[in-house]
Amino acid sequence: MRRLVQRYEPSQPSRWPLFGMLALGLVAGAAVGGYAVSQRSRFERLPELALRVREMRAGRRLQDDGEATVVAVSSNPRRKATSEA
């Protein structure tokens, strides 16, 4: 009977999984921070680009003729180049 009680008793949680999650969070934070620092010039230009896009959309609304524009995008440009050769 004692063995059954010990088997189904909740065990004490280990601190290692918590430490692992902390370490993982620190690594992910350092990676995101490093990326943000390396892309600082792009991030500084975001407000300017957003304003430019807003102005372009306003201009298109005035000149829009109601027709949809279809744009074809190639997902793998190498495939076409290798098949032509």
Buried (B, 14 or more C-beta within 10 A) or exposed (E): EEEEEEEEEEEEEEEEEEEEEEEEEEEEEEEEEEEEEEEEEEEEEEEEEEEEEEEEEEEEEEEEEEEEEEEEEEEEEEEEEEEEE
